[in-house]
Amino acid sequence: MAVRSVATGSSSFTTFVQVLPRLASVVRHMRPTWHLPALASVTPEFLRAQGLTGLIWDVDGTLTGDRQPALAADAAAPFHALASAPGLRHVVLSNAGESRYRQLGAMFPGMPILRAYARGAQVRTRRLMGTDDSWTANELESRLAEGFVVVRKPHAALVAYAVRELERPPAEVVMIGDQYMTDIAGANLGGVRSIKLPTLAPTSFRPAVRLSQRLEAAVYAIVYGPPRRAA
């Protein structure tokens, strides 16, 4: 059961298991393009000024608390302003487990929710739009039985998949998230820019996740110094 929960991404240790063998590389890629104080700072005008037209979204900690079914109050208005802004395209990359993945489809019915699975060098991609899943339940079970394991951020293959889905060049794509080791390192490894936001509703997260958040903040401060927020 433990092996399956890691394979499907349902275990909170999945990211740890995947990051540990390449921890040194991840730490070297933790510096974001911008530290911003809140999602309200990410306006259509800001994005236009930076030449950004494709947005890769993290959800838990960026738009909601931990596995919450609705946008946080501070995130709702700025998110909807970006979602409705002309010329912008959006996808969601979340490290959530299978049940949360399906819940995200219901929460963001107009945005592709992207996922990938790997077996050795082989990568298979999956896309959820509302309730329209590119994989059937049987296909998912078959691939897990074949040894495919869910790929979680940070991973360049996920960003490459998101860029293809956005149909934008990497120079026009930005990842928006709250975690250095997953969202920001993932963006840097994938060759796109990144925006680091403070974690929303931090007390809503499970103890293991809160511990990892404190550890990565400490690692960032040791390696890069105090975060410097953009004006």
C-alpha positions in Angstrom: 0.0 0.0 0.0 2.8 2.4 0.9 4.5 1.7 -2.5 1.3 2.4 -4.3 0.6 5.6 -2.5 4.1 6.9 -3.5 3.5 5.7 -7.1 0.2 7.5 -7.4 1.4 10.7 -5.6 -1.0 10.2 -2.7 1.8 10.0 -0.1 3.2 13.2 1.3 6.6 11.5 1.0 6.5 11.2 -2.8 8.2 14.5 -3.4 10.9 13.7 -0.8 11.6 10.3 -2.4 12.0 11.9 -5.8 14.0 15.0 -4.7 16.5 13.3 -2.4 18.8 11.8 -5.1 19.1 15.2 -6.8 18.9 17.4 -3.8 22.1 19.3 -4.6 20.9 20.3 -8.1 17.5 21.3 -6.7 19.1 23.6 -4.1 21.1 25.2 -6.8 17.9 26.1 -8.7 15.8 27.6 -5.8 16.2 31.3 -6.6 13.0 32.8 -8.1 12.9 35.4 -10.7 10.7 37.5 -8.4 9.6 37.4 -4.8 6.3 39.1 -4.6 4.3 39.9 -1.4 0.9 38.6 -2.6 -1.0 37.3 -5.7 -2.5 40.8 -6.0 0.9 42.0 -7.2 0.7 39.7 -10.2 -1.4 41.9 -12.4 -2.0 41.7 -16.2 0.0 44.9 -16.4 3.0 43.3 -14.6 2.9 40.3 -16.9 2.7 42.4 -20.0 5.7 44.5 -18.9 7.7 41.3 -18.5 6.5 39.7 -21.8 4.7 36.9 -20.0 1.7 35.3 -21.6 1.7 31.7 -20.2 1.0 30.9 -16.6 1.8 27.7 -14.8 -0.1 27.6 -11.5 0.6 25.8 -8.3 -2.6 25.5 -6.1 -2.1 24.4 -2.5 -0.4 27.3 -0.7 -0.7 29.6 -3.7 -4.4 29.7 -4.4 -5.8 27.7 -1.5 -4.9 26.3 1.9 -3.9 22.7 2.1 -6.3 20.6 0.0 -9.0 23.2 0.4 -12.0 23.1 -2.0 -12.2 26.8 -2.7 -9.9 29.7 -3.5 -8.6 31.6 -0.5 -10.2 35.0 0.1 -6.9 36.9 -0.7 -6.4 34.9 -3.9 -9.8 34.8 -5.4 -10.1 38.3 -7.0 -6.6 38.5 -8.4 -6.8 35.0 -9.7 -10.1 35.6 -11.5 -8.7 38.9 -12.9 -5.8 36.9 -14.5 -8.0 34.1 -15.6 -10.2 36.4 -17.5 -7.5 38.7 -18.9 -7.2 38.5 -22.7 -4.0 37.1 -24.2 -3.1 34.9 -21.2 -3.1 31.1 -21.1 -3.1 29.0 -18.0 -2.4 25.4 -16.8 -2.2 23.9 -13.4 0.7 21.7 -12.1 0.0 20.4 -8.7 1.8 17.9 -6.5 -1.5 16.6 -5.2 -2.6 13.0 -4.9 -5.2 11.4 -7.1 -8.3 12.5 -5.2 -7.1 16.1 -5.1 -6.1 16.0 -8.7 -9.7 15.2 -9.6 -11.0 17.8 -7.3 -8.8 20.4 -9.0 -10.6 19.5 -12.3 -13.8 20.6 -10.7 -12.4 23.7 -9.2 -10.7 24.9 -12.4 -13.0 23.4 -15.2 -11.6 25.8 -17.9 -7.9 25.0 -17.2 -5.9 21.9 -18.0 -4.7 20.1 -14.9 -1.5 18.4 -16.0 0.2 15.3 -14.6 3.0 13.0 -15.8 4.2 9.4 -15.0 7.6 8.0 -15.6 9.2 4.5 -15.8 12.9 4.9 -16.3 13.4 7.3 -19.2 9.8 6.8 -20.4 7.3 9.6 -19.6 3.6 9.5 -20.2 1.5 12.6 -19.8 -2.1 13.0 -18.5 -4.5 15.9 -18.9 -7.7 16.7 -17.0 -10.1 19.4 -18.1 -13.1 19.5 -15.9 -14.3 15.9 -15.8 -12.7 15.1 -19.2 -9.6 12.9 -18.3 -7.2 11.9 -21.1 -6.7 8.6 -19.2 -9.4 6.1 -18.4 -9.4 4.4 -14.9 -8.2 1.2 -16.6 -5.4 3.0 -18.4 -4.2 4.5 -15.1 -4.3 1.1 -13.4 -2.5 -0.5 -16.3 0.3 2.0 -16.3 0.8 1.8 -12.5 0.9 -2.0 -12.9 3.6 -1.5 -15.5 5.7 0.4 -13.0 5.0 4.0 -14.0 5.2 6.4 -11.1 3.7 9.9 -10.9 6.2 12.6 -11.5 6.1 15.5 -9.1 7.6 19.0 -9.1 10.5 19.8 -9.4 10.9 18.1 -12.7 11.9 19.6 -16.1 9.6 17.1 -17.9 6.6 18.6 -16.2 7.5 22.1 -17.2 8.2 21.1 -20.7 4.7 19.5 -20.8 3.1 22.6 -19.5 4.9 24.8 -22.0 3.7 22.6 -24.8 0.1 22.8 -23.5 0.3 26.6 -23.2 1.6 26.8 -26.8 3.9 29.6 -25.8 7.7 29.8 -26.0 9.5 29.3 -22.7 10.6 32.9 -22.6 6.9 33.9 -22.2 6.1 31.4 -19.5 6.1 31.9 -15.7 5.4 29.5 -12.9 3.6 30.9 -9.9 4.0 29.1 -6.6 4.8 29.2 -2.9 7.6 26.6 -2.6 11.2 27.0 -3.4 12.1 23.3 -3.8 9.1 22.3 -5.9 7.6 25.3 -7.8 10.7 27.6 -8.1 13.3 24.8 -8.7 10.9 23.2 -11.1 10.6 26.4 -13.1 14.4 26.9 -13.2 15.1 23.3 -14.1 12.5 23.7 -16.9 13.9 26.9 -18.3 11.0 29.3 -17.4 10.7 32.2 -15.1 9.1 32.1 -11.6 7.2 34.1 -9.1 7.5 33.1 -5.4 4.5 34.0 -3.2 4.1 33.6 0.6 2.3 30.4 1.5 -1.5 30.9 2.0 -3.1 29.6 5.2 0.2 27.9 6.4 -1.4 26.5 9.5 -3.8 24.4 7.4 -1.0 22.2 6.1 -0.1 18.8 7.5 2.7 18.7 10.0 5.1 16.9 7.6 4.4 19.6 5.0 4.9 22.5 7.5 8.2 20.9 8.5 9.4 20.7 4.9 8.4 24.4 4.4 10.4 25.5 7.4 13.4 23.4 6.2 13.4 24.8 2.7 13.1 28.3 4.0 16.1 27.7 6.2 18.1 26.2 3.3 17.2 29.1 1.1 18.4 31.6 3.7 21.7 29.8 4.2 22.4 29.5 0.4 20.9 32.8 -0.9 20.4 35.0 2.1 17.1 36.7 3.0 14.5 36.8 0.2 14.4 40.2 -1.6 10.9 41.2 -2.7 10.4 43.1 -5.9 8.8 46.5 -5.6 
